[in-house]
């Protein structure tokens, strides 16, 4: 179960959208050569592309062109309402539960502290499971979301089977 949980949290990187090479003008899906981890996160409408992409014809790097395409594709994509509600509920719980502890009499706080700490880790795991679950549901019935990059603080995914776009914020 823990292995499934860890696998669910990982991104599957990829790029399956045609791009026009700036050097040779070829219009094709770039070659994807893994991805490079980075601590850089651009804000606003500036994309962050982690994939190593190159033109299949002239081997020119297509990272900047992919960034422009990412902005074009995901500018109109919105975060699902269910996802927004889940994040809002988690934040409310993070603020509300400690506030309730402060309102309780001191003796009650001592008795409720142990169950609170015992339930904290499973609650966080359940939240993470639910946060990453939209990537495992798609209208086509066979979700295969590939992580394409970040647009501001939003994670941008595209289903390989139907082309549906998914934009999630942390």
C-alpha positions as CSV (number, residue, x, y, z in Angstrom):
1,X,0.0,0.0,0.0
2,X,2.9,2.4,0.8
3,X,4.5,1.6,-2.6
4,X,1.2,2.5,-4.3
5,X,1.0,5.7,-2.3
6,X,4.6,6.7,-3.3
7,X,3.9,5.9,-6.9
8,X,0.8,8.0,-6.9
9,X,2.7,11.0,-5.7
10,X,5.3,10.9,-8.5
11,X,4.9,12.7,-11.8
12,X,5.3,10.9,-15.1
13,X,7.2,13.4,-17.2
14,X,6.7,13.7,-20.9
15,X,6.0,15.9,-23.9
16,X,3.7,14.7,-26.7
17,X,2.7,18.0,-28.3
18,X,4.2,19.1,-31.6
19,X,6.5,22.2,-31.6
20,X,8.0,24.3,-34.4
21,X,11.8,24.3,-34.2
22,X,13.3,27.8,-34.2
23,X,16.4,26.7,-36.2
24,X,15.2,24.4,-39.0
25,X,11.4,25.2,-38.9
26,X,10.4,21.5,-38.5
27,X,6.9,21.0,-37.0
28,X,7.0,17.8,-35.0
29,X,6.9,16.2,-31.6
30,X,10.4,16.9,-30.0
31,X,12.6,14.1,-28.7
32,X,12.2,13.7,-25.0
33,X,15.4,12.8,-23.2
34,X,14.3,12.5,-19.5
35,X,14.1,15.6,-17.3
36,X,16.3,17.7,-15.2
37,X,15.3,18.4,-11.6
38,X,15.6,22.1,-10.7
39,X,14.7,24.3,-7.7
40,X,13.7,27.2,-10.1
41,X,10.1,28.1,-10.1
42,X,9.0,31.0,-12.2
43,X,6.0,33.0,-11.1
44,X,3.1,34.6,-13.0
45,X,2.7,33.3,-16.6
46,X,6.4,32.3,-16.9
47,X,6.6,28.6,-17.4
48,X,9.1,26.2,-15.8
49,X,9.9,23.2,-18.1
50,X,11.8,20.3,-16.6
51,X,11.8,18.1,-19.7
52,X,15.0,17.9,-21.9
53,X,13.5,18.4,-25.4
54,X,15.3,18.6,-28.7
55,X,14.4,18.9,-32.3
56,X,14.3,15.4,-34.0
57,X,15.9,16.9,-37.2
58,X,18.7,19.3,-36.0
59,X,19.0,18.4,-32.3
60,X,18.3,22.1,-31.2
61,X,17.1,22.5,-27.7
62,X,13.3,23.3,-27.6
63,X,12.9,24.1,-24.0
64,X,12.0,27.8,-24.5
65,X,9.6,27.0,-27.4
66,X,8.0,24.4,-25.1
67,X,7.6,27.1,-22.5
68,X,5.7,29.3,-24.9
69,X,3.5,26.4,-26.0
70,X,2.8,25.6,-22.3
71,X,1.5,29.1,-21.7
72,X,-0.6,29.0,-24.8
73,X,-2.1,25.6,-23.9
74,X,-2.8,26.2,-20.2
75,X,-3.6,29.9,-20.0
76,X,-7.3,29.1,-20.2
77,X,-7.2,25.8,-18.2
78,X,-8.7,26.1,-14.7
79,X,-8.3,24.1,-11.6
80,X,-11.2,21.6,-10.9
81,X,-13.7,22.9,-8.3
82,X,-13.4,19.6,-6.3
83,X,-9.6,20.1,-6.0
84,X,-10.1,23.7,-4.8
85,X,-12.6,22.6,-2.2
86,X,-10.3,19.9,-0.9
87,X,-7.4,22.4,-0.5
88,X,-9.7,24.9,1.2
89,X,-11.0,22.2,3.6
90,X,-7.5,21.1,4.5
91,X,-6.4,24.7,5.2
92,X,-9.5,25.3,7.3
93,X,-8.8,22.1,9.3
94,X,-5.1,23.2,9.8
95,X,-6.3,26.5,11.2
96,X,-9.5,25.3,12.9
97,X,-8.3,22.3,14.9
98,X,-5.5,24.2,16.7
99,X,-8.0,27.0,17.4
100,X,-10.4,24.5,18.9
101,X,-7.6,23.1,21.1
102,X,-7.0,26.6,22.5
103,X,-10.7,27.0,23.4
104,X,-10.9,23.7,25.3
105,X,-10.2,23.5,29.0
106,X,-6.6,22.5,29.8
107,X,-7.5,19.0,31.1
108,X,-9.4,18.2,27.9
109,X,-6.5,19.4,25.8
110,X,-4.2,16.9,27.5
111,X,-6.6,14.0,26.9
112,X,-7.2,14.9,23.2
113,X,-3.6,15.6,22.4
114,X,-2.7,11.9,21.9
115,X,-5.6,11.1,19.5
116,X,-4.8,14.3,17.6
117,X,-1.2,13.3,17.1
118,X,-2.1,9.7,16.2
119,X,-4.6,10.9,13.6
120,X,-2.3,13.6,12.1
121,X,-0.1,11.4,9.9
122,X,-3.0,9.4,8.4
123,X,-4.9,12.6,7.8
124,X,-2.0,14.1,5.9
125,X,-1.5,10.9,3.8
126,X,-5.2,10.9,3.0
127,X,-5.0,14.5,1.9
128,X,-2.0,13.9,-0.3
129,X,-3.8,10.9,-1.8
130,X,-6.8,13.0,-2.6
131,X,-4.7,15.9,-4.0
132,X,-3.0,13.6,-6.5
133,X,-6.2,11.7,-7.4
134,X,-7.4,14.0,-10.2
135,X,-4.5,12.7,-12.3
136,X,-5.9,9.2,-12.0
137,X,-9.4,10.1,-13.3
138,X,-10.2,11.2,-16.9
139,X,-13.3,11.4,-19.1
140,X,-11.7,9.0,-21.6
141,X,-11.7,6.2,-19.0
142,X,-8.0,5.5,-19.4
143,X,-6.0,8.3,-17.6
144,X,-2.4,8.7,-18.6
145,X,-1.4,12.1,-17.5
146,X,2.1,13.3,-18.3
147,X,3.6,16.2,-16.3
148,X,4.6,18.9,-18.8
149,X,5.8,21.7,-16.5
150,X,4.7,24.4,-14.2
151,X,3.0,27.6,-15.0
152,X,3.5,29.8,-12.0
153,X,2.6,27.6,-9.1
154,X,0.3,25.4,-11.1
155,X,1.3,21.9,-12.2
156,X,0.3,21.3,-15.9
157,X,-0.7,17.8,-17.0
158,X,-2.0,16.4,-20.4
159,X,-3.7,13.1,-20.8
160,X,-1.8,11.1,-23.5
161,X,-4.9,9.2,-24.6
162,X,-7.5,12.0,-25.1
163,X,-5.4,15.2,-24.8
164,X,-7.4,16.6,-21.8
165,X,-5.5,19.4,-20.0
166,X,-5.3,19.4,-16.2
167,X,-3.9,22.3,-14.1
168,X,-3.5,21.8,-10.4
169,X,-2.2,24.3,-7.8
170,X,-0.5,23.4,-4.6
